[in-house]
Amino acid sequence: MENWDVIIVGAGSAGLAAGIYAVRSGLKTLLLDEKFAGGAIADASKVVNYPGFAEISGSELSEKMTFHARKIGASIHDIESVTGLDLLGEVKTVRTPSASYQTKAVIYSTGSHYKELGVKGEAEFKGRGVSYCGLCDGPFFKGKRVLVVGGGNTACVTTLYLSGLAGHVFVIHRREAFRAEESLVLDISTKSNVDIKWNTEISEIKGDKQVKSVTLTDNMTKQTSELAVDAVFVQIGEAPNSQIAKAAGVEIDEHGYIKVNNRQETNLPGVFAAGDVTDHPIKQVGTAVGQGITAALIAYGYVRRPYYRK
Ligand SMILES: Cc1cc2nc3c(=O)[nH]c(=O)nc-3n(C[C@H](O)[C@H](O)[C@H](O)COP(=O)(O)OP(=O)(O)OC[C@H]3O[C@@H](n4cnc5c(N)ncnc54)[C@H](O)[C@@H]3O)c2cc1C
C-alpha cells in the first residue's frame, strides 16, 4: 500500500491550492479527483472576480491551477474516485476502485453540486443562459430579461442582486409564498423591475445558441405559457458532496456541509476540509483557495510538528 503525508480528496480550487501549499511545505502529497482536476470553475464561461485575472474563462483558470500544482510536484490522479475512507486512527486509509492508500492526514475538498431542475433544455443550455450562480453569471445579462427559479433565501438574494443589473427579473416559485427571510421578501417588493409568478413551474427551456424562452405551467390551473427570457437562474439549492466523509465519521451540519473551525479542522484529528463542501457561508473560488491554503498549512503542522496539536 502506498504511503503519503497528505491525501487531498477532490482537485478543484480548494484542493489544488491545498496541494500547492502542501508540496511547498515538503509534504508527500497526492490529489485524487473523480473527474479531471480543475473542479467546478471549469464550467464557468467567464470569471471576472478572481483577483489577478480581470477576465478569464473558467476552463483556462482551472487549467492554470492544475498546471501550477503539477509543476510544483503534486501527484494528481484524474478519474480516480474516492469511494471509502477510514479516518479514525493515526494512519488513515483512502480507498478508490483501483487502490488503497495510507496517509497521515486527509484534506477533504469535494465541492458541492447545484440542484438541477431536470427539465428539457436545461443540460443543453448550461453555460449558454442556464446558470446556477447569480453572482458569477449575473453581470453577463446587464439590461436583459432574466428568470429566477426558486423561493428560498438564495433565490431571493439572487433576485435582488439581478434586479440591479438586469432590465427585468421574473421569479417563478412553485408555492404561493417565499420561504425566505422577511427582510429579503420586503426588499423584493420594492423593486419595480421584478415580477413574481406564484404556483408556477418551468417545464422547458428553449433557444438556439443561447436561451430564448421558457415554457411555464401554472400548477393550479395547469395552463401553460411561453415567456421570452435571455437567462434562467436555477436557485433551488445546493447539495454538498459530503456523503463519503460523513460515512467515515466526519461531522456535518443540518444541510450536509462539513463543519470546520477557522483552521479548517473537522471533528476528527488529522482530517481537514476546505471549499464548497464546508459550512463556510461563501462559495467562491477565492474563498475555496483561502481555505485550501489554511488546510494545507495546518495539516503540515499536524504531520510534521505533532507537538503543535491541540
Ligand atoms: C457555472 C459556475 C460558474 C461559477 N462562476 C464563479 C465565478 O465567476 N467566480 C467564483 O469565484 N466562483 C464561481 N463559481 C463557484 C466556484 O466554482 C466554486 O466556489 C469553487 O469551484 C469551489 O471549489 P472547491 O474546490 O471547493 O470545489 P470544486 O471546484 O467543486 O471541486 C471539487 C472537486 O472534487 C471532485 N470530487 C467530488 N467527489 C469526489 C470523490 N468522491 N472522489 C474524488 N474527487 C471527487 C470533483 O470532481 C471536483 O473536481 C462558479 C461555479 C459554477 C458551477
Ligand as a Chemical Component Dictionary entry (heavy atoms), coordinates in Angstrom:
data_LIG
# 
_chem_comp.id                   LIG 
_chem_comp.type                 NON-POLYMER 
_chem_comp.pdbx_formal_charge   0 
_chem_comp.three_letter_code    LIG 
# 
loop_
_chem_comp_atom.comp_id 
_chem_comp_atom.atom_id 
_chem_comp_atom.alt_atom_id 
_chem_comp_atom.type_symbol 
_chem_comp_atom.charge 
_chem_comp_atom.model_Cartn_x 
_chem_comp_atom.model_Cartn_y 
_chem_comp_atom.model_Cartn_z 
_chem_comp_atom.pdbx_ordinal 
LIG C1  C1  C 0 -21.120 27.663 -13.675 1  
LIG C2  C2  C 0 -20.352 28.155 -12.486 2  
LIG C3  C3  C 0 -19.820 29.420 -12.506 3  
LIG C4  C4  C 0 -19.095 29.882 -11.413 4  
LIG N1  N1  N 0 -18.513 31.109 -11.505 5  
LIG C5  C5  C 0 -17.743 31.565 -10.484 6  
LIG C6  C6  C 0 -17.082 32.822 -10.591 7  
LIG O1  O1  O 0 -17.220 33.544 -11.596 8  
LIG N2  N2  N 0 -16.296 33.199 -9.559  9  
LIG C7  C7  C 0 -16.138 32.434 -8.432  10 
LIG O2  O2  O 0 -15.376 32.825 -7.543  11 
LIG N3  N3  N 0 -16.767 31.254 -8.291  12 
LIG C8  C8  C 0 -17.567 30.799 -9.287  13 
LIG N4  N4  N 0 -18.204 29.600 -9.189  14 
LIG C9  C9  C 0 -18.078 28.861 -7.910  15 
LIG C10 C10 C 0 -16.736 28.089 -7.851  16 
LIG O3  O3  O 0 -16.613 27.277 -8.991  17 
LIG C11 C11 C 0 -16.672 27.245 -6.587  18 
LIG O4  O4  O 0 -16.878 28.057 -5.457  19 
LIG C12 C12 C 0 -15.304 26.547 -6.463  20 
LIG O5  O5  O 0 -15.080 25.742 -7.603  21 
LIG C13 C13 C 0 -15.251 25.692 -5.207  22 
LIG O6  O6  O 0 -14.068 24.953 -5.217  23 
LIG P1  P1  P 0 -13.963 23.544 -4.455  24 
LIG O7  O7  O 0 -12.574 23.086 -4.659  25 
LIG O8  O8  O 0 -14.491 23.667 -3.100  26 
LIG O9  O9  O 0 -14.982 22.590 -5.213  27 
LIG P2  P2  P 0 -14.972 22.115 -6.735  28 
LIG O10 O10 O 0 -14.357 23.106 -7.621  29 
LIG O11 O11 O 0 -16.371 21.685 -6.986  30 
LIG O12 O12 O 0 -14.012 20.841 -6.728  31 
LIG C14 C14 C 0 -14.378 19.649 -6.113  32 
LIG C15 C15 C 0 -13.683 18.520 -6.837  33 
LIG O13 O13 O 0 -13.894 17.319 -6.101  34 
LIG C16 C16 C 0 -14.080 16.256 -7.014  35 
LIG N5  N5  N 0 -14.787 15.176 -6.320  36 
LIG C17 C17 C 0 -16.051 15.145 -5.835  37 
LIG N6  N6  N 0 -16.309 13.970 -5.232  38 
LIG C18 C18 C 0 -15.169 13.230 -5.321  39 
LIG C19 C19 C 0 -14.791 11.921 -4.888  40 
LIG N7  N7  N 0 -15.632 11.106 -4.230  41 
LIG N8  N8  N 0 -13.552 11.468 -5.171  42 
LIG C20 C20 C 0 -12.665 12.269 -5.833  43 
LIG N9  N9  N 0 -12.977 13.507 -6.276  44 
LIG C21 C21 C 0 -14.197 13.996 -6.012  45 
LIG C22 C22 C 0 -14.881 16.881 -8.144  46 
LIG O14 O14 O 0 -14.743 16.143 -9.352  47 
LIG C23 C23 C 0 -14.254 18.273 -8.245  48 
LIG O15 O15 O 0 -13.194 18.317 -9.175  49 
LIG C24 C24 C 0 -18.923 29.088 -10.244 50 
LIG C25 C25 C 0 -19.474 27.804 -10.229 51 
LIG C26 C26 C 0 -20.171 27.340 -11.321 52 
LIG C27 C27 C 0 -20.732 25.943 -11.299 53 
# 
loop_
_chem_comp_bond.comp_id 
_chem_comp_bond.atom_id_1 
_chem_comp_bond.atom_id_2 
_chem_comp_bond.value_order 
_chem_comp_bond.pdbx_ordinal 
LIG C1  C2  SING 1  
LIG C2  C3  SING 2  
LIG C2  C26 DOUB 3  
LIG C3  C4  DOUB 4  
LIG C4  N1  SING 5  
LIG C4  C24 SING 6  
LIG N1  C5  DOUB 7  
LIG C5  C6  SING 8  
LIG C5  C8  SING 9  
LIG C6  O1  DOUB 10 
LIG C6  N2  SING 11 
LIG N2  C7  SING 12 
LIG C7  O2  DOUB 13 
LIG C7  N3  SING 14 
LIG N3  C8  DOUB 15 
LIG C8  N4  SING 16 
LIG N4  C9  SING 17 
LIG N4  C24 SING 18 
LIG C9  C10 SING 19 
LIG C10 O3  SING 20 
LIG C10 C11 SING 21 
LIG C11 O4  SING 22 
LIG C11 C12 SING 23 
LIG C12 O5  SING 24 
LIG C12 C13 SING 25 
LIG C13 O6  SING 26 
LIG O6  P1  SING 27 
LIG P1  O7  DOUB 28 
LIG P1  O8  SING 29 
LIG P1  O9  SING 30 
LIG O9  P2  SING 31 
LIG P2  O10 DOUB 32 
LIG P2  O11 SING 33 
LIG P2  O12 SING 34 
LIG O12 C14 SING 35 
LIG C14 C15 SING 36 
LIG C15 O13 SING 37 
LIG C15 C23 SING 38 
LIG O13 C16 SING 39 
LIG C16 N5  SING 40 
LIG C16 C22 SING 41 
LIG N5  C17 SING 42 
LIG N5  C21 SING 43 
LIG C17 N6  DOUB 44 
LIG N6  C18 SING 45 
LIG C18 C19 SING 46 
LIG C18 C21 DOUB 47 
LIG C19 N7  SING 48 
LIG C19 N8  DOUB 49 
LIG N8  C20 SING 50 
LIG C20 N9  DOUB 51 
LIG N9  C21 SING 52 
LIG C22 O14 SING 53 
LIG C22 C23 SING 54 
LIG C23 O15 SING 55 
LIG C24 C25 DOUB 56 
LIG C25 C26 SING 57 
LIG C26 C27 SING 58 
# 
